[in-house]
Amino acid sequence: IEQWWRDYIDRPAFRLDEEIVAHQAEYAALLRTNSNRHARRGHLKQLSRRLSGPLYCFMTTTAAAKKLLLAGPQERREAA
């Protein structure tokens, strides 16, 4: 656990990868409760803005965050 926290704090790429997985899980949960087109777009926009914003030290752009949130594990590795 301590090593995970060190990696999370010290390695931005590791932190981004972990946050993408977490945000993908949040997006999937949101879609289970409301999956109409308008809601999907709104959720994706909100999550990608959060992931690309000050909370995560602007680690990525909003457009890149959207792509990463919709990507599978292999696509995420190729994008990194």
N, CA, C and O of each residue as an XYZ file, in Angstrom:
320
protein
N       0.834     -1.199      0.000
C       0.000      0.000      0.000
C       0.869      1.250      0.000
O       0.593      2.197     -0.736
N       1.914      1.260      0.817
C       2.779      2.441      0.877
C       3.434      2.722     -0.472
O       3.567      3.880     -0.870
N       3.843      1.667     -1.174
C       4.461      1.862     -2.492
C       3.447      2.437     -3.475
O       3.784      3.296     -4.290
N       2.216      1.966     -3.398
C       1.176      2.488     -4.287
C       1.035      3.989     -4.075
O       0.981      4.748     -5.043
N       0.973      4.424     -2.825
C       0.838      5.855     -2.543
C       2.057      6.632     -3.034
O       1.912      7.732     -3.567
N       3.247      6.078     -2.862
C       4.450      6.755     -3.367
C       4.368      6.915     -4.883
O       4.654      7.984     -5.422
N       3.974      5.840     -5.560
C       3.830      5.900     -7.015
C       2.759      6.911     -7.412
O       2.946      7.682     -8.353
N       1.650      6.906     -6.702
C       0.545      7.815     -7.013
C       0.992      9.270     -6.876
O       0.643     10.108     -7.707
N       1.740      9.562     -5.858
C       2.183     10.936     -5.603
C       3.351     11.329     -6.503
O       3.385     12.448     -7.015
N       4.300     10.429     -6.701
C       5.549     10.766     -7.390
C       5.528     10.568     -8.903
O       6.350     11.151     -9.610
N       4.602      9.755     -9.410
C       4.605      9.424    -10.837
C       3.299      9.854    -11.496
O       2.297      9.146    -11.403
N       3.304     11.006    -12.159
C       2.075     11.501    -12.794
C       1.435     10.508    -13.767
O       0.209     10.419    -13.829
N       2.236      9.765    -14.522
C       1.666      8.799    -15.471
C       0.916      7.691    -14.737
O      -0.151      7.263    -15.178
N       1.470      7.231    -13.624
C       0.795      6.218    -12.806
C      -0.511      6.783    -12.251
O      -1.547      6.120    -12.290
N      -0.455      8.011    -11.736
C      -1.643      8.646    -11.164
C      -2.733      8.798    -12.228
O      -3.901      8.508    -11.968
N      -2.353      9.251    -13.419
C      -3.331      9.408    -14.491
C      -3.962      8.068    -14.847
O      -5.180      7.985    -15.008
N      -3.161      7.032    -14.972
C      -3.695      5.711    -15.307
C      -4.684      5.229    -14.248
O      -5.741      4.693    -14.579
N      -4.343      5.417    -12.991
C      -5.240      5.013    -11.899
C      -6.538      5.824    -11.930
O      -7.619      5.274    -11.717
N      -6.433      7.109    -12.191
C      -7.627      7.957    -12.225
C      -8.508      7.649    -13.430
O      -9.732      7.747    -13.343
N      -7.906      7.281    -14.536
C      -8.703      6.896    -15.702
C      -9.542      5.670    -15.374
O     -10.736      5.638    -15.672
N      -8.936      4.673    -14.769
C      -9.671      3.462    -14.388
C     -10.813      3.815    -13.434
O     -11.929      3.318    -13.586
N     -10.538      4.663    -12.462
C     -11.571      5.058    -11.496
C     -12.689      5.843    -12.178
O     -13.867      5.619    -11.901
N     -12.322      6.755    -13.063
C     -13.337      7.549    -13.759
C     -14.146      6.685    -14.733
O     -15.338      6.925    -14.927
N     -13.511      5.690    -15.339
C     -14.258      4.770    -16.201
C     -15.301      4.004    -15.393
O     -16.423      3.800    -15.855
N     -14.935      3.588    -14.205
C     -15.884      2.878    -13.337
C     -17.030      3.800    -12.940
O     -18.187      3.379    -12.904
N     -16.712      5.049    -12.645
C     -17.765      6.011    -12.297
C     -18.691      6.238    -13.492
O     -19.910      6.289    -13.328
N     -18.127      6.374    -14.681
C     -18.921      6.575    -15.891
C     -19.848      5.379    -16.127
O     -21.023      5.561    -16.444
N     -19.331      4.177    -15.977
C     -20.149      2.970    -16.155
C     -21.294      2.932    -15.152
O     -22.415      2.562    -15.501
N     -21.021      3.311    -13.915
C     -22.072      3.326    -12.889
C     -23.139      4.362    -13.227
O     -24.330      4.108    -13.049
N     -22.721      5.512    -13.707
C     -23.683      6.550    -14.086
C     -24.554      6.086    -15.249
O     -25.750      6.377    -15.288
N     -23.964      5.372    -16.185
C     -24.727      4.891    -17.338
C     -25.738      3.819    -16.957
O     -26.764      3.668    -17.619
N     -25.456      3.081    -15.902
C     -26.421      2.061    -15.461
C     -27.703      2.706    -14.946
O     -28.775      2.107    -15.033
N     -27.604      3.910    -14.415
C     -28.795      4.562    -13.868
C     -29.513      5.425    -14.898
O     -30.722      5.631    -14.794
N     -28.787      5.932    -15.889
C     -29.405      6.777    -16.907
C     -28.526      6.745    -18.143
O     -27.476      7.386    -18.179
N     -28.945      6.011    -19.146
C     -28.074      5.814    -20.300
C     -28.594      6.453    -21.584
O     -28.180      6.056    -22.673
N     -29.501      7.440    -21.481
C     -29.928      8.078    -22.722
C     -28.780      8.917    -23.289
O     -27.835      9.251    -22.575
N     -28.870      9.243    -24.539
C     -27.785      9.919    -25.254
C     -27.368     11.224    -24.581
O     -26.176     11.483    -24.416
N     -28.314     12.022    -24.203
C     -28.021     13.308    -23.557
C     -27.277     13.097    -22.239
O     -26.307     13.799    -21.954
N     -27.722     12.147    -21.448
C     -27.072     11.865    -20.160
C     -25.657     11.332    -20.372
O     -24.734     11.729    -19.661
N     -25.479     10.434    -21.348
C     -24.139      9.894    -21.628
C     -23.163     11.009    -21.967
O     -22.049     11.058    -21.447
N     -23.593     11.893    -22.839
C     -22.721     13.006    -23.235
C     -22.418     13.924    -22.057
O     -21.282     14.363    -21.881
N     -23.423     14.208    -21.263
C     -23.223     15.069    -20.098
C     -22.271     14.460    -19.084
O     -21.393     15.147    -18.560
N     -22.440     13.185    -18.806
C     -21.556     12.504    -17.854
C     -20.118     12.478    -18.377
O     -19.174     12.743    -17.633
N     -19.965     12.159    -19.655
C     -18.628     12.099    -20.239
C     -17.956     13.471    -20.195
O     -16.768     13.581    -19.889
N     -18.718     14.501    -20.500
C     -18.180     15.868    -20.466
C     -17.747     16.253    -19.053
O     -16.664     16.803    -18.857
N     -18.594     15.963    -18.079
C     -18.289     16.299    -16.684
C     -17.042     15.559    -16.200
O     -16.156     16.164    -15.597
N     -16.974     14.268    -16.458
C     -15.837     13.477    -15.988
C     -14.544     13.866    -16.701
O     -13.488     13.928    -16.072
N     -14.614     14.126    -17.996
C     -13.393     14.494    -18.720
C     -12.896     15.871    -18.295
O     -11.687     16.101    -18.250
N     -13.799     16.779    -17.986
C     -13.377     18.094    -17.476
C     -12.718     17.962    -16.110
O     -11.707     18.610    -15.837
N     -13.285     17.132    -15.262
C     -12.690     16.941    -13.940
C     -11.294     16.334    -14.066
O     -10.349     16.784    -13.419
N     -11.177     15.304    -14.909
C      -9.900     14.614    -15.075
C      -8.832     15.523    -15.691
O      -7.643     15.343    -15.429
N      -9.244     16.483    -16.495
C      -8.281     17.377    -17.151
C      -8.122     18.709    -16.419
O      -7.444     19.607    -16.918
N      -8.727     18.845    -15.263
C      -8.725     20.114    -14.554
C      -7.725     20.229    -13.423
O      -6.816     19.409    -13.298
N      -7.897     21.248    -12.603
C      -6.938     21.540    -11.530
C      -6.849     20.467    -10.450
O      -5.794     20.305     -9.835
N      -7.920     19.741    -10.208
C      -7.881     18.692     -9.189
C      -6.779     17.676     -9.483
O      -6.150     17.144     -8.569
N      -6.559     17.417    -10.761
C      -5.531     16.462    -11.180
C      -4.360     17.163    -11.867
O      -3.664     16.566    -12.689
N      -4.153     18.410    -11.530
C      -2.991     19.198    -12.000
C      -2.903     19.262    -13.521
O      -1.807     19.260    -14.083
N      -4.054     19.318    -14.187
C      -4.094     19.469    -15.643
C      -3.208     18.437    -16.350
O      -2.452     18.780    -17.259
N      -3.306     17.171    -15.923
C      -2.442     16.115    -16.461
C      -2.741     15.774    -17.917
O      -1.909     15.158    -18.583
N      -3.896     16.157    -18.420
C      -4.278     15.837    -19.790
C      -5.249     16.903    -20.275
O      -5.691     17.747    -19.495
N      -5.578     16.868    -21.545
C      -6.573     17.790    -22.083
C      -7.963     17.168    -21.944
O      -8.096     15.968    -21.705
N      -8.975     17.987    -22.095
C     -10.342     17.474    -22.021
C     -10.607     16.481    -23.154
O     -11.217     15.435    -22.934
N     -10.153     16.805    -24.355
C     -10.361     15.906    -25.502
C      -9.649     14.569    -25.289
O     -10.214     13.512    -25.567
N      -8.420     14.618    -24.799
C      -7.681     13.376    -24.538
C      -8.342     12.585    -23.419
O      -8.400     11.357    -23.478
N      -8.839     13.276    -22.405
C      -9.517     12.598    -21.298
C     -10.756     11.863    -21.799
O     -11.017     10.737    -21.374
N     -11.523     12.482    -22.695
C     -12.704     11.819    -23.260
C     -12.302     10.529    -23.967
O     -12.925      9.485    -23.774
N     -11.258     10.610    -24.784
C     -10.801      9.413    -25.505
C     -10.346      8.330    -24.535
O     -10.658      7.153    -24.715
N      -9.610      8.733    -23.512
C      -9.116      7.761    -22.537
C     -10.251      7.132    -21.740
O     -10.199      5.945    -21.418
N     -11.274      7.916    -21.420
C     -12.407      7.379    -20.662
C     -13.190      6.355    -21.478
O     -13.771      5.426    -20.917
N     -13.206      6.520    -22.780
C     -13.941      5.595    -23.648
C     -13.088      4.421    -24.114
O     -13.610      3.461    -24.681
N     -11.785      4.489    -23.881
C     -10.856      3.460    -24.354
C     -10.830      2.261    -23.422
O     -11.138      2.364    -22.235
N     -10.459      1.135    -23.985
C     -10.215     -0.059    -23.185
C      -8.778     -0.058    -22.694
O      -8.009      0.840    -23.040
N      -8.400     -1.053    -21.893
C      -7.040     -1.107    -21.330
C      -5.935     -1.089    -22.390
O      -4.942     -0.381    -22.226
N      -6.090     -1.854    -23.471
C      -5.056     -1.892    -24.514
C      -4.922     -0.532    -25.187
O      -3.808     -0.070    -25.435
N      -6.031      0.101    -25.480
C      -5.992      1.417    -26.117
C      -5.343      2.452    -25.206
O      -4.641      3.344    -25.682
N      -5.574      2.341    -23.896
C      -4.947      3.278    -22.952
C      -3.437      3.119    -22.974
O      -2.706      4.110    -22.954
N      -2.965      1.882    -23.014
C      -1.512      1.638    -23.039
C      -0.898      2.209    -24.314
O       0.185      2.793    -24.278
N      -1.588      2.039    -25.440
C      -1.067      2.540    -26.707
C      -1.049      4.062    -26.738
O      -0.172      4.655    -27.366
N      -2.001      4.698    -26.072
C      -2.073      6.158    -26.046
C      -1.021      6.764    -25.133
O      -0.629      7.917    -25.316
N      -0.560      6.000    -24.156
C       0.397      6.533    -23.170
C       1.782      6.692    -23.737
O       2.692      7.128    -23.032
